[in-house]
Amino acid sequence: MTISLSPKGSQDLSLGEENLFFQTFKRVLHLRGLEPPGLRVRIDNSIPLGRGLGSSSTAVVAGIVAADRTGNLNLSKEEMFNLAVEIEGHPDNVAAALLGGLTISYREEGGGFRALAFPVDSGLQVILLVPPVSLSTQKAREVLPQKVDFSDAVYNLSRTAALVSRLLTGQIGELKEVTRDRLHQRYRAPLYAQSMRLLERVRQEVDCGIAISGAGPSVVCLLGSSEVGLERRLKDLVREEFGEFEPISTQVDNHGVVVGSN
C-alpha cells in the first residue's frame, strides 16, 4: 500500500505501516483471513492531530470501511462499531465518526458497548478554538482521579441530560450553563492552562456553550448559526487576546461515514 497526503490536509500523518488507517485496514482483513491488496491511498485529513478532536477515531473508522469495501465483507454498522471500539479502546469518538449526529455510547452490564445516534438541528454551529500545541490523551487521562465526589457526579449528570435535551429539541441558544463541568477540566487544567484561561474569558463575554474538547487542549463552542453577533464577538475576542488559537467554524454532520466515488 502506498499512502499519500492531500496538500489541503494535515501533513503530520505517517506514510508508513504505522499509519493508523493502514493498521486498521490490515487488521480487519486479517480477521477475515484476507491479505491487504496493493493499493494507492490518498488521505485528506483536516482534523488537527493531538488536539482532543478525535482524529484517531476517523482513521480507525475509515480503515474499517475501506477493508469492508475492498474485501467485500458486508459488515453491518453494528459490526463496524464493535471493531472500531476494539481498536480504539473506547466508544465515544468512533460512534460519532461512524454514525454522525449526536451520539450516546455506553457499556452494557455484560461488557459490550452500544451506541445511539440522533440528528442535531442544522442551526447548531460548532466553532473550534485550536491551539498550536498538542496533548497526549494518555497523559490527560493519567491526571484524572480514581474517584469523584457524588455531588460532582450529580452536577455533570444533570447538565449532560439538559444538554442532550436542548440539542434534540433545538434549544441551541441556551447552552452556556449546561456545558459546565466538574469531572475532568479542573484536574487537567495544569496541562492546558491557556485553554482554560480562554474558556473562562469566553464564558464571561459570550453567551454560548463552551467546554474543553475531548481530552484537550482544543476548546469547543456551541451556538446557533443565526447568532452572527455572538460569533463575531467570539472570534474578535480570540484574535485580540488569544491569537495563537485558530478558530475553525464547522457544523454537525448527521450522516456519519459516507462512501463515495470520484
C-alpha positions in Angstrom: 0.0 0.0 0.0 1.3 3.4 -0.9 -0.1 6.3 1.2 0.0 10.0 0.1 -1.4 13.1 1.8 -3.6 15.7 0.2 -1.9 19.1 0.4 -5.1 20.5 2.0 -5.0 18.2 4.9 -2.6 17.5 7.9 1.0 16.8 7.0 1.7 15.2 10.3 0.4 11.8 9.4 2.7 8.8 9.0 3.1 7.5 5.4 4.4 4.1 6.6 3.0 0.9 8.0 2.5 2.6 11.4 -0.2 4.8 9.8 -3.4 4.1 11.9 -5.6 3.8 8.8 -3.3 1.2 7.3 -3.0 -0.7 10.6 -6.8 -0.8 10.9 -7.3 -1.8 7.3 -4.8 -4.7 7.5 -6.2 -5.9 10.9 -9.8 -6.1 9.7 -8.8 -8.0 6.6 -6.6 -10.4 8.6 -9.5 -11.1 10.9 -11.4 -12.4 7.9 -8.4 -14.4 6.6 -7.5 -11.9 3.8 -4.3 -10.2 2.9 -4.3 -6.5 2.0 -4.2 -5.9 -1.7 -1.8 -3.4 -3.3 -3.5 0.0 -3.2 -2.7 3.7 -3.5 -4.4 5.6 -0.7 -4.7 9.4 -0.6 -5.6 10.8 2.8 -7.2 14.2 3.1 -7.3 14.8 6.9 -8.4 18.3 8.0 -8.6 17.3 11.7 -5.6 18.6 13.7 -3.8 15.8 15.5 -3.4 15.5 19.3 -5.8 18.4 19.9 -8.8 16.5 21.5 -10.8 16.4 18.3 -11.0 12.6 17.7 -8.6 12.4 14.7 -7.6 8.8 15.6 -11.3 7.6 15.5 -11.7 8.9 11.9 -8.6 6.9 10.8 -10.0 3.8 12.5 -13.5 4.1 11.0 -12.0 4.9 7.6 -9.8 1.8 7.8 -12.7 -0.4 8.7 -14.9 0.9 5.9 -12.1 0.6 3.4 -11.4 -3.0 4.4 -15.2 -3.8 4.2 -15.4 -2.5 0.7 -12.1 -3.9 -0.5 -12.7 -7.3 0.9 -16.4 -7.5 0.2 -17.0 -8.2 3.9 -20.6 -6.8 4.0 -20.1 -5.7 7.6 -23.1 -4.2 9.4 -22.9 -0.8 11.2 -23.0 -2.7 14.5 -20.1 -4.9 13.4 -18.1 -1.9 12.3 -18.8 -0.2 15.6 -17.7 -3.2 17.6 -14.5 -3.5 15.6 -13.8 0.3 16.0 -14.3 0.1 19.8 -11.9 -2.8 20.0 -9.2 -1.0 18.0 -9.7 2.5 19.5 -10.3 1.3 23.1 -13.4 3.3 23.8 -16.7 4.0 22.0 -17.4 7.7 22.2 -15.4 9.1 19.2 -15.7 6.1 16.9 -19.5 6.2 17.4 -19.6 9.8 16.3 -17.3 9.2 13.3 -19.3 6.2 12.2 -22.9 7.3 12.9 -22.8 11.1 12.8 -25.2 13.4 14.7 -25.4 13.4 18.5 -24.2 10.0 19.7 -24.6 8.5 23.1 -22.5 5.4 23.8 -22.3 3.2 26.9 -21.0 -0.1 28.2 -23.6 -2.8 28.9 -23.7 -4.9 32.1 -22.4 -7.8 30.0 -19.4 -5.9 28.9 -20.3 -5.0 25.3 -20.8 -1.5 24.0 -23.9 0.2 22.4 -24.3 3.5 20.6 -27.4 5.6 19.9 -27.4 8.4 17.3 -29.8 11.3 16.9 -29.9 14.1 14.3 -29.0 17.5 15.5 -30.7 20.8 14.5 -28.9 22.1 11.4 -28.8 25.5 13.0 -26.2 24.4 15.5 -22.8 25.9 14.7 -19.6 24.5 16.2 -16.6 26.7 16.5 -13.3 25.0 17.4 -10.5 27.0 19.0 -7.4 25.1 18.3 -4.0 25.8 20.0 -0.7 25.2 18.3 0.3 22.6 20.9 -0.8 19.0 21.2 -1.5 16.9 24.2 -1.3 13.1 24.6 -4.6 11.5 25.5 -2.8 9.1 27.8 -1.2 11.9 29.7 -4.5 13.7 30.0 -6.1 10.5 31.4 -3.3 10.0 34.0 -4.2 13.1 35.9 -7.8 12.2 36.5 -8.8 10.9 40.0 -9.9 7.3 40.5 -13.0 8.5 42.5 -15.1 11.7 42.3 -17.4 13.4 44.8 -21.1 12.3 44.5 -22.1 16.0 44.2 -19.8 16.5 41.2 -21.2 13.4 39.5 -24.7 14.7 40.0 -23.6 18.2 38.8 -22.4 16.7 35.5 -25.1 14.1 35.0 -27.9 16.7 35.4 -26.2 19.1 32.9 -25.5 16.3 30.5 -29.2 15.4 30.5 -30.1 19.0 30.0 -27.6 19.4 27.2 -28.9 16.4 25.3 -32.5 17.6 25.7 -31.6 21.1 24.4 -29.7 19.7 21.4 -32.5 17.3 20.5 -35.3 19.9 20.9 -33.5 22.7 19.0 -33.0 24.9 22.1 -29.5 25.7 20.9 -29.3 29.3 22.1 -29.2 28.3 25.8 -26.2 26.1 26.2 -23.9 28.1 28.4 -24.9 26.7 31.8 -25.3 23.1 30.6 -21.8 22.8 29.3 -20.2 23.5 32.7 -18.0 20.6 34.1 -16.7 19.3 37.4 -15.4 15.9 36.4 -12.3 16.5 34.3 -11.4 20.0 33.3 -10.1 21.3 36.6 -7.9 18.2 37.1 -6.4 18.7 33.6 -6.1 22.5 33.8 -2.4 22.4 34.5 -1.9 20.6 31.2 -3.6 23.3 29.2 -3.6 26.4 31.3 -4.0 28.8 28.3 -7.0 26.8 27.0 -8.7 27.2 30.4 -8.0 30.9 30.5 -9.5 31.2 27.1 -12.6 29.1 28.2 -13.2 31.3 31.2 -12.7 34.5 29.3 -15.2 33.5 26.6 -17.7 32.4 29.2 -17.5 35.9 30.7 -18.0 37.7 27.4 -20.0 35.5 25.1 -23.3 33.7 25.7 -22.6 30.3 24.2 -21.9 26.7 25.2 -18.2 26.2 25.7 -16.0 23.3 27.0 -12.7 21.6 26.5 -13.0 19.4 23.5 -12.3 15.7 24.5 -9.1 15.4 26.5 -8.0 18.8 25.2 -6.3 21.1 24.6 -8.8 22.5 22.0 -11.9 24.4 23.1 -15.3 23.8 21.5 -18.0 26.5 21.3 -21.7 25.8 20.5 -24.0 28.5 19.3 -26.8 29.0 16.8 -25.8 29.7 13.2 -28.2 32.7 13.2 -26.3 34.3 16.1 -23.9 36.2 13.9 -23.2 38.8 16.5 -22.1 36.2 19.1 -19.8 34.5 16.5 -18.2 37.8 15.6 -17.7 38.7 19.2 -16.2 35.3 20.0 -13.7 35.5 17.1 -12.8 39.1 17.8 -12.0 38.1 21.4 -9.9 35.2 20.4 -8.0 37.2 17.8 -7.3 40.1 20.2 -6.4 38.2 23.4 -5.6 34.6 22.3 -4.1 35.0 18.9 -2.3 31.6 19.0 -5.6 29.8 18.8 -7.0 29.1 15.4 -10.8 29.4 15.1 -12.4 26.7 12.9 -16.1 27.1 12.1 -18.0 23.9 11.3 -21.3 22.2 11.7 -22.6 18.8 12.9 -22.6 16.1 10.3 -25.8 14.0 10.8 -24.8 11.3 8.3 -21.6 9.8 9.7 -19.2 7.9 7.4 -20.1 8.1 3.7 -18.6 6.0 0.9 -18.3 8.0 -2.3 -16.6 7.7 -5.7 -14.6 10.1 -7.8 
